[in-house]
Amino acid sequence: MEVKPFRVGGGGHRNTVELRWVERKMTDYRGSASSGSKNITLTSRQQSASGVSDGLGVLSAKVEQLEQEIRRIMQQHPPLEGAIGGVESPSVDGTASASNAGTMEVSTERFTAMEIKVSSLEPILSVLHGEMNRCIAAVESLESRFQQEIIQTQELRRKMEQYDQSIQAVNTSVSQFEVKSRELEHRLLNLSQDQADGTLLWQIPNFSKVRADAVSGKVSNIHSRPFYTGPIGYKMCVRLYPNGDGMGKGTHLSLFFTIMRSNHDALLPWPFKQKVYFMLIDQNFKKHVVDAFRSEPTSSSFQRPTSEMNIATGCPLFVALSKLTTSGLGYLKDDTMYIRVMVETEGLDQHLKQFDPRSIPLSTNN
């Protein structure tokens, strides 16, 4: 709404009355109210800001009411530019001059009344403006606190992530310790059974736990303790995949044979040419599972080891997992499995006989 200035004449009255400041002030107050409302929206997550928002709403309503009152006053006292123009344009008609003078007197009275009402509104608007500024300051304070809480929350989240990583590292270490402890337990359990005749009896307790670790990928395979074909013989071990490996993964037990490096390798014939037997023992002594293979002399698995152990070879489809729980058979009893491995020593005795001093004539001193 644009308010034009009114020019009036007469002693004791202002020559110019401008109401533009009312329009401008009302616009400023409405803008402040709108800005306050936006700030409250930004911090609506803070419960303490809800009271400030209500206060701003009330103040905005009061400002709107005052604006409507000013508009009503201005509508009751419209600009009298025609009357003013009549005063400024001289007329030769005396009757017209008298009429203009009367109109001017009425207009002066109206302006006086309007000026009094507008003046009475100014203190109210000043108070409202102060209240509005106070509310906005309170909202800005809440915003600052809210930002600080966000920073603190982010810092706590970062620390929690660090704690989670530390806990995960500890869990990994515990899992590795469990695996090593289980291997050590197996070795200690069977230590007294070590023989140097090419046979191995491998007891595997807690098989359900061993297989669960394999299914989850935690530990895919386990090794037996080393065994030997003789006092001066090949060093070997067996590797079991409880959830299968290769073509047997997820469906079969996979069992593999491995030649290990030993201190006697220089005295042994290479490549390894012995036949190997695997047997899963039925603890009800009804139906053992047996498989066998003969070494392939050209395979790197049977050459003299150049590292701790050669590549394993054996039976990826040794026995179906579903067969382990066959009714009436005792492949698993008390969650324990027994595997027997036998390596033929045929021909090795004749080779090792050359290291028997009793079979060699005594040397004579020259």
C-alpha positions as CSV (number, residue, x, y, z in Angstrom):
1,M,0.0,0.0,0.0
2,E,1.5,3.4,-1.0
3,V,0.5,6.5,1.1
4,K,0.9,9.8,-0.6
5,P,1.8,12.9,1.4
6,F,-1.0,15.4,2.2
7,R,-0.3,19.1,2.0
8,V,-2.4,21.2,4.2
9,G,-2.3,24.9,5.2
10,G,-3.0,26.6,8.5
11,G,-1.2,27.8,11.6
12,G,-0.1,25.4,14.2
13,H,-0.2,22.3,11.9
14,R,2.5,20.6,10.0
15,N,2.9,21.7,6.4
16,T,3.6,18.0,5.4
17,V,2.4,14.8,7.0
18,E,4.0,11.6,5.6
19,L,2.7,8.2,6.5
20,R,5.2,6.3,4.5
21,W,7.2,5.4,7.7
22,V,4.2,3.5,9.0
23,E,4.1,1.3,5.8
24,R,7.9,0.8,6.0
25,K,7.9,0.0,9.7
26,M,5.1,-2.5,9.3
27,T,7.0,-4.1,6.5
28,D,10.1,-4.3,8.7
29,Y,8.2,-5.9,11.6
30,R,6.5,-8.4,9.3
31,G,10.0,-9.3,7.8
32,S,11.4,-9.8,11.3
33,A,8.5,-12.0,12.2
34,S,9.0,-14.1,9.0
35,S,12.8,-14.4,9.7
36,G,12.1,-15.4,13.3
37,S,9.7,-18.1,12.1
38,K,12.3,-19.5,9.7
39,N,14.9,-19.7,12.5
40,I,12.4,-21.5,14.7
41,T,11.8,-24.0,11.9
42,L,15.5,-24.7,11.6
43,T,15.6,-25.4,15.4
44,S,12.3,-27.2,15.7
45,R,14.1,-30.2,17.0
46,Q,14.7,-28.4,20.2
47,Q,11.7,-28.6,22.5
48,S,12.7,-25.4,24.3
49,A,12.3,-23.4,21.0
50,S,8.6,-24.2,20.8
51,G,7.7,-21.5,23.3
52,V,9.7,-18.9,21.4
53,S,7.9,-19.9,18.2
54,D,4.5,-19.4,19.9
55,G,5.6,-16.0,21.1
56,L,6.6,-15.0,17.6
57,G,3.3,-16.1,16.3
58,V,1.5,-13.9,18.8
59,L,3.6,-10.9,18.0
60,S,3.1,-11.5,14.3
61,A,-0.7,-11.5,14.9
62,K,-0.5,-8.2,16.8
63,V,1.5,-6.6,14.0
64,E,-1.0,-7.8,11.5
65,Q,-3.8,-6.4,13.7
66,L,-2.1,-3.0,13.9
67,E,-1.5,-2.9,10.2
68,Q,-5.2,-3.6,9.6
69,E,-6.1,-0.7,12.0
70,I,-3.9,1.7,10.1
71,R,-5.4,0.7,6.8
72,R,-8.9,1.2,8.3
73,I,-7.9,4.7,9.5
74,M,-6.5,5.6,6.1
75,Q,-9.6,4.4,4.4
76,Q,-11.8,6.5,6.7
77,H,-9.5,9.5,5.9
78,P,-8.7,9.3,2.2
79,P,-6.2,11.6,0.5
80,L,-7.8,14.9,-0.4
81,E,-5.6,15.8,-3.3
82,G,-8.5,17.3,-5.1
83,A,-9.2,19.6,-2.1
84,I,-5.5,20.5,-1.8
85,G,-5.4,21.3,-5.5
86,G,-8.4,23.5,-5.1
87,V,-6.6,25.5,-2.4
88,E,-3.5,25.9,-4.5
89,S,-5.4,27.0,-7.6
90,P,-6.8,30.5,-7.1
91,S,-10.4,31.0,-8.2
92,V,-12.2,34.2,-9.1
93,D,-15.5,32.7,-7.8
94,G,-16.0,33.7,-4.2
95,T,-18.5,31.0,-3.6
96,A,-15.9,28.3,-4.7
97,S,-13.3,29.8,-2.4
98,A,-15.6,29.6,0.6
99,S,-16.4,26.0,-0.2
100,N,-12.7,25.1,-0.5
101,A,-12.0,26.7,2.8
102,G,-14.7,24.6,4.5
103,T,-13.3,21.5,2.9
104,M,-9.8,22.4,4.1
105,E,-11.0,22.9,7.7
106,V,-12.7,19.4,7.6
107,S,-9.5,17.9,6.1
108,T,-7.4,19.5,8.8
109,E,-9.5,18.0,11.5
110,R,-9.3,14.6,9.9
111,F,-5.5,14.9,9.7
112,T,-5.2,15.9,13.3
113,A,-7.3,12.9,14.4
114,M,-5.2,10.6,12.2
115,E,-1.9,12.0,13.5
116,I,-3.0,11.4,17.1
117,K,-4.0,7.8,16.4
118,V,-0.8,7.0,14.5
119,S,1.3,8.6,17.2
120,S,-0.4,6.4,19.8
121,L,0.5,3.3,17.7
122,E,4.3,4.1,17.6
123,P,5.1,3.1,21.3
124,I,3.2,-0.2,20.8
125,L,5.1,-0.9,17.6
126,S,8.4,-0.1,19.4
127,V,7.5,-2.5,22.2
128,L,6.6,-5.2,19.7
129,H,9.9,-4.6,17.9
130,G,11.9,-5.1,21.1
131,E,10.0,-8.3,22.0
132,M,10.6,-9.5,18.5
133,N,14.4,-8.9,18.8
134,R,14.5,-10.6,22.2
135,C,12.8,-13.7,20.7
136,I,15.1,-13.8,17.7
137,A,18.1,-13.6,20.1
138,A,16.7,-16.5,22.1
139,V,16.3,-18.5,18.9
140,E,19.8,-17.8,17.8
141,S,21.1,-18.9,21.2
142,L,19.2,-22.1,20.9
143,E,20.6,-22.6,17.4
144,S,24.2,-22.2,18.8
145,R,23.6,-24.7,21.5
146,F,22.1,-27.1,19.0
147,Q,25.1,-26.9,16.8
148,Q,27.4,-27.6,19.7
149,E,25.3,-30.7,20.6
150,I,25.6,-31.8,17.0
151,I,29.4,-31.5,17.1
152,Q,29.5,-33.4,20.4
153,T,27.3,-36.1,19.0
154,Q,29.6,-36.5,15.9
155,E,32.6,-36.8,18.2
156,L,30.9,-39.5,20.3
157,R,29.9,-41.4,17.1
158,R,33.6,-41.2,16.0
159,K,34.7,-42.6,19.3
160,M,32.1,-45.4,19.1
161,E,33.4,-46.4,15.7
162,Q,36.9,-46.6,17.1
163,Y,35.7,-48.8,19.9
164,D,33.9,-51.0,17.5
165,Q,37.1,-51.5,15.5
166,S,39.0,-52.3,18.6
167,I,36.4,-54.8,19.7
168,Q,36.5,-56.4,16.2
169,A,40.3,-56.7,16.4
170,V,40.1,-58.3,19.8
171,N,37.5,-60.8,18.5
172,T,39.8,-61.7,15.6
173,S,42.7,-62.2,18.0
174,V,40.5,-64.4,20.2
175,S,39.4,-66.5,17.2
176,Q,43.0,-67.0,16.1
177,F,43.9,-68.0,19.7
178,E,41.0,-70.5,19.8
179,V,42.2,-72.1,16.5
180,K,45.8,-72.4,17.8
181,S,44.6,-73.7,21.1
182,R,42.5,-76.4,19.4
183,E,45.4,-77.4,17.2
184,L,47.7,-77.6,20.3
185,E,45.0,-79.6,22.1
186,H,44.9,-82.1,19.2
187,R,48.7,-82.4,19.2
188,L,48.9,-83.0,22.9
189,L,46.0,-85.4,22.8
190,N,47.7,-87.6,20.2
191,L,51.3,-87.0,21.2
192,S,51.6,-90.3,22.9
193,Q,50.3,-92.1,19.8
194,D,53.2,-91.0,17.5
195,Q,54.6,-93.9,15.6
196,A,57.2,-94.2,12.9
197,D,55.6,-97.0,11.0
198,G,53.7,-95.1,8.4
199,T,50.4,-95.1,10.2
200,L,48.3,-92.3,11.8
201,L,45.2,-92.5,14.0
202,W,43.7,-89.1,14.1
203,Q,41.0,-88.2,16.6
204,I,38.9,-85.1,15.8
205,P,36.8,-84.0,18.9
206,N,34.1,-81.3,18.8
207,F,33.5,-82.0,15.1
208,S,30.3,-79.9,15.0
209,K,32.3,-76.8,16.1
210,V,35.1,-77.6,13.6
211,R,32.6,-77.9,10.8
212,A,30.7,-74.7,11.8
213,D,34.0,-72.8,11.6
214,A,34.5,-74.2,8.1
215,V,31.0,-73.3,6.9
216,S,31.4,-69.7,8.2
217,G,34.8,-69.5,6.6
218,K,36.5,-68.9,9.9
219,V,38.8,-71.9,9.6
220,S,38.4,-73.9,6.3
221,N,40.7,-76.8,7.2
222,I,42.6,-78.5,10.0
223,H,45.9,-80.5,9.9
224,S,46.8,-83.7,11.7
225,R,50.0,-84.0,13.6
226,P,53.1,-85.2,11.6
227,F,53.8,-88.9,11.3
228,Y,56.6,-90.9,9.7
229,T,57.3,-94.0,7.6
230,G,60.1,-95.0,9.9
231,P,62.9,-93.7,12.1
232,I,64.6,-92.6,8.9
233,G,61.6,-92.0,6.8
234,Y,59.2,-89.5,5.1
235,K,57.5,-86.9,7.2
236,M,53.8,-86.5,6.4
237,C,50.5,-85.1,7.6
238,V,46.9,-85.1,6.6
239,R,44.6,-82.1,5.9
240,L,40.9,-82.3,6.5
241,Y,38.3,-79.9,5.0
242,P,35.2,-80.4,7.2
243,N,32.9,-78.6,4.7
244,G,34.7,-79.9,1.6
245,D,37.0,-78.3,-0.9
246,G,37.0,-77.9,-4.7
247,M,34.3,-80.1,-6.3
248,G,33.3,-81.4,-2.8
249,K,32.8,-78.0,-1.2
250,G,29.5,-78.0,0.8
251,T,28.7,-81.7,0.1
252,H,31.6,-83.9,1.1
253,L,34.5,-84.3,3.6
254,S,37.7,-83.6,1.7
255,L,40.8,-85.4,2.9
256,F,44.3,-84.6,1.5
257,F,47.8,-86.1,2.0
258,T,50.9,-83.8,2.3
259,I,54.6,-84.5,2.4
260,M,56.6,-82.3,4.8
261,R,60.2,-81.3,4.8
262,S,62.4,-83.2,7.4
263,N,66.0,-83.6,8.5
264,H,66.2,-87.0,6.8
265,D,65.2,-86.0,3.3
266,A,68.7,-86.3,1.9
267,L,68.7,-90.0,2.8
268,L,65.4,-90.9,1.2
269,P,64.6,-91.9,-2.3
270,W,62.8,-89.3,-4.4
271,P,60.1,-89.0,-5.8
272,F,57.8,-90.5,-3.2
273,K,56.3,-93.7,-4.7
274,Q,54.3,-95.2,-1.8
275,K,50.5,-96.0,-1.8
276,V,48.4,-94.1,0.7
277,Y,45.1,-95.4,2.3
278,F,42.4,-93.2,4.0
279,M,39.9,-94.7,6.4
280,L,36.9,-93.1,8.2
281,I,36.3,-95.4,11.2
282,D,32.7,-96.6,12.0
283,Q,32.7,-96.6,15.8
284,N,29.9,-99.1,15.6
285,F,32.3,-101.4,13.6
286,K,29.9,-102.0,10.8
287,K,31.0,-100.1,7.7
288,H,34.2,-98.2,7.5
289,V,34.8,-95.8,4.6
290,V,38.1,-96.6,2.8
291,D,39.8,-94.8,-0.1
292,A,43.3,-95.0,-1.5
293,F,45.6,-93.5,-4.2
294,R,49.1,-94.2,-5.5
295,S,51.5,-91.3,-5.8
296,E,52.2,-89.9,-9.3
297,P,56.1,-89.6,-9.6
298,T,55.9,-86.7,-12.0
299,S,53.7,-84.6,-9.7
300,S,55.4,-81.8,-7.7
301,S,53.4,-83.0,-4.7
302,F,55.7,-86.1,-4.4
303,Q,59.1,-84.5,-5.0
304,R,61.6,-83.6,-2.3
305,P,60.1,-80.6,-0.5
306,T,61.7,-77.2,-1.0
307,S,59.4,-75.5,1.6
308,E,57.8,-76.6,4.8
309,M,55.3,-78.8,2.9
310,N,54.4,-79.8,-0.6
311,I,51.1,-79.1,-2.3
312,A,48.5,-81.5,-0.9
313,T,46.8,-84.2,-2.9
314,G,44.1,-86.7,-2.1
315,C,40.3,-87.2,-2.1
316,P,38.0,-84.1,-2.5
317,L,35.0,-86.4,-2.4
318,F,36.1,-88.6,0.4
319,V,32.7,-89.1,2.0
320,A,29.4,-87.3,1.7
321,L,28.4,-85.1,4.6
322,S,24.9,-86.5,4.6
323,K,26.4,-90.0,5.3
324,L,28.0,-88.9,8.6
325,T,24.7,-89.0,10.3
326,T,23.4,-92.3,8.8
327,S,21.3,-94.2,11.3
328,G,23.0,-97.2,12.8
329,L,26.5,-96.1,11.7
330,G,29.0,-94.5,14.1
331,Y,31.1,-92.1,12.0
332,L,30.3,-89.5,14.7
333,K,30.0,-90.5,18.3
334,D,29.9,-88.0,21.1
335,D,30.7,-85.4,18.4
336,T,34.1,-87.2,17.8
337,M,35.5,-88.6,14.5
338,Y,38.4,-91.0,13.9
339,I,40.4,-91.1,10.7
340,R,43.2,-93.6,10.1
341,V,45.9,-93.1,7.5
342,M,48.3,-95.8,6.3
343,V,51.3,-95.5,4.0
344,E,52.8,-98.6,2.5
345,T,56.5,-99.0,3.4
346,E,57.2,-101.7,0.8
347,G,60.6,-101.2,-0.7
348,L,61.7,-98.7,1.9
349,D,63.1,-101.3,4.2
350,Q,65.5,-102.5,1.5
351,H,66.5,-98.9,0.9
352,L,67.0,-98.2,4.6
353,K,68.9,-101.4,5.2
354,Q,72.0,-99.8,3.7
355,F,72.1,-97.5,6.7
356,D,72.1,-100.6,9.1
357,P,75.8,-101.0,10.2
358,R,75.1,-104.6,11.0
359,S,74.6,-105.4,7.3
360,I,77.9,-103.9,6.3
361,P,81.3,-105.7,6.7
362,L,83.6,-104.0,9.2
363,S,86.3,-101.9,7.8
364,T,89.9,-103.1,8.3
365,N,92.7,-100.7,9.2
366,N,95.4,-100.4,6.6
